[in-house]
């Protein structure tokens, strides 16, 4: 009798378990179609991606070389000047400390355009001062970093208002010129799609003389050092137009592509433990501006991005 | 002397004894006739009992090599579902379901480990800088195009700065995030979408690799079972543990 009951239970469970699994799969596919498709793709994927068709290295090298731009690294200064990272901003009279979305912003840096080596970044004005303020609460918004520009003489260091998220330690900086090449992210490519081996990819990294991407880099001009894959020029254009974040595989309309070519890296500020700067988990802030706006001295339309590890 | 030969001789002696000589030892009474092999036989039995006693009292021997370890791991992982099935077969459906649920972390952990070994999910050569690791992740199929990777267990900054890249920039420490928004919310809130930062549980769920969650689940389950095994058997009939000792 017991044997009969066990056999009967076996029969029920042998049919119930597969039915339950099928039902579960149907529910998952119905309720979470995107994740379900992705899981299926992962399931069937080979350990290593199939080797992509090898891209013409000479053509790619030529393309990257043609895009190389000058950049200025912000390095510690021997003599004190106006330009600095952290500390208190030396705002001119009449220029108020900007507020963030919920509290006063944190002062990030100030740059004296007149102190920049001339003709290195030709689209930047030759005079005036730039002040950057960070809002810890607005990651993902275009104004996570707010830029103020003034041609008035600098004032005394402003008193940090109450309620700021954090104050950074001060470091006076000077500038050193380097060259910067676009990354695969900027070119909208994934390295594994090029079919290039590590040696070839390493050779491409040496087409410019800016320090490696992993080093702490506070910079003006050139190309951003992305931490995560993102076509930043496209993100800037989408943010400026109020469009949703672009997908990596999304086809870019020609009008947006043309417009997005105008975006230039105005400022990159890195996490720097010596200054008590940390954006996320060692992240970076990137401020972009359209070249034509920069030439006009209009710094009110910048777009800032944030990335972290 | 071979054991079979000794037993055979002993059997013959018993047979002879039953015929009427009554010469075999019984009930502590002395033998009526001498037994030439008796001493050797008794010595052999004594040694055998000694050997068996020492084997039972000795702790289980450790696995001898990597193959044994893997085999033991597989047997352990498969044991949970087998127990669940046995419970269901015996009519304990609820216990079977609970056992099945408790076996899931083990299965997931086993699957993650097997997957990691199969895919070669450890970057052994080349540069371990983040840039190089990111390229390798794409090539190895461990990160989708455009997918953000989050340093899950060892952060890149903070105390993680003291950890070499070769340790922290490895797939076991990286979590491929569902979307850039998820990555933002692991680190802070998103005013853009009006969404708060993930709470601790959400950060744990969205910001740690599957193998880590499975390992945690497995540890909790095994700790629970170990605790349940401490409870005397007459109290266990109402608990999750089995009324009869596990085999």
Interface residues (C-beta under 8 A of the other chain):
Chain A: X5 X6 X9 X10 X13 X35 X38 X45 X46 X47 X48 X49 X101 X136 X137 X138 X139 X140 X141 X190 X191 X192 X193 X198 X201 X205 X212 X213 X214 X227 X228 X229 X230 X245 X247 X248 X249 X271 X273 X278 X280 X281 X282 X283 X308 X309
Chain B: X85 X88 X89 X90 X91 X118 X119 X120 X126 X129 X130 X131 X132 X134 X135 X138 X139 X140 X141 X144 X145 X146 X147 X148 X149 X150 X151 X155 X156 X157 X158 X160 X161 X178 X180 X181 X183 X184 X187 X188 X189 X190 X191 X192 X193
